[in-house]
Amino acid sequence: MSRTLAEHRTLWQLAERAGLSPARRIADANGSMALADLAHGVMLNAEALRGRCVLLWSARQLPSVLALLQLDGVAARILLCPPDLSPAHMLEICAEAGVDCIVSDGSLTEIPPGVAVVQAGTTLSPRAGARAEAGTTEWLLFTSGTTGRPKLVLHTLASLTGPLSDGLVVPDGAVWSTFYDVRRYGGLQILLRAMLGGGSMILSQADEPVASFLTRAGQSGVTHISGTPSHWRRALLSGSASAMAPAYVRLSGEVADQAILDHLQAAYPKASVAHAFASTEAGVAFDVRDGKAGFPASLIDRTDGGAEMRVIDGSLRIRSKRTGSRYLGDRGVLADTEGFVDTGDMLELRGDRYYFVGRREGIINVGGAKVHPEEVEAVLNAHPAVVMSRVWGRASPITGAIVMADLVLRESAVNLIDDILTQCRAHLAEHKVPVVLRPVASLDVAQSGKLARTKVEKTRA
Amino acid sequence: MTIKEAILAQMQLVAERQKKTLAPLTDDLKLLESGLDSLCLAILVAALDDTLDIDPFSAGTSKFPVTLGEFVQLYESHAG
């Protein structure tokens, strides 16, 4: 197999190799940085961080991206930290990864003891001397589960850029954008496409209204843009979808149903609309460009050099050079002995296509925010009137799913439903609070002794 | 109760339940400026499915409604 572009090169070298035309830039809602300026200017003293294990932390994405461009090939490890990491997990994460330096924009208040802090910003100073020789940096990405501490997945620039050999590194002039934060796998893929393909990158910004982001994307001349189906539903709902006119629209991260694909094609008639499958662990497996939900069954067992895929026990397994190499610490095994990563995404074969039907473990995905049924059940079951409960996802055309709960109540406790709801509100984030609490006579229990669960249901309450 | 009245009543209920303040419900009000967020809209659509037995989104719409007027119209056009 031919060597990938990224072997023995750094992100900056690859960006530079694609040319530093004056038009190339990385911008967010507050500022813009020309790539050409990064050839002569520095945001921090990278040499002081040589061989260190560095966590990047910033509220805006731009300071972290600038640090990444300087530190890849210099630092031993870089942790791309999404901004919603719970402060409670910061200490453990830093210990697990051996973090000895945090590059921070100042918004991080809890600094683990013994960890140095380097100021991040978007102001450049003149570079003193040439760029030093580059080594190989390990990139650590966070998995996206919301309960418990996220796992860290070990990647390299080579494993991350593997997916780019699919013909989508469009030459020159492309302006990429994504609703994702680029510190997550899905967003990072877009940043890498922009950097390697000679394009520009328009970053999203937390708390920016979707209409403003779409307007900014339009004004910035965005040509290629990605997001989850929920991101896109929000974009369509905002009434500002027409503020931009991309040539390429990409969906990933959730199941793309036929309705959202059709809506996007209608909103952007000239664009090619594609949906992709990827995960932090498994990398990008494939993208589907025929405008239909699901994917052709012929992709399974293909041998054309792309990701190899299998369906075992109903779930998709992937093996390729694009997968992460392992989890950091004692956090389980990423791939089986043959190198296949179990994605946990369940497939159903209908005709000549496979369709995603949900997560094996039944995580409910409410507009991209994950809800574990068990954590909601724990709150419900803590109420004295509740005997047992089953939390499930009801399919929603707006957020993908909403949370529902079936309750087996103690006798004559039916009038306590409001009280149970109050308890949920007190203990759970808004999207995790069941929309309907439905008393039922009993709940099925499987042979294993576990509550019988079903995938996201269309059923009415 | 007309479909419009049913929708407005459900919006009040959802807003009350989710502790949101509704903007004055005029036809040209943008849904995303109504005070209801995506989650509230999801709850509203589910509640309307249950009470009116109409689910125009799953039936396949050509265009996402942007204003309250368009939203009501969408439901009216899918009423049995």
Interface residues (C-beta under 8 A of the other chain):
Chain A: V210 A211 S230 R233 R234 L236 L237 S238 G239 A259 D262 H263 A266 V366 G367 R394 A395 S396 P397 I398 T399 I402 E430 H431 V435 V436 K458 R460 A461
Chain B: Q18 K30 L31 L32 S38 L39 L41 A42 I43 V45 A46 D49 D50 D55 F57 S58 G60 T61 S62 K63 F64 V66 T67
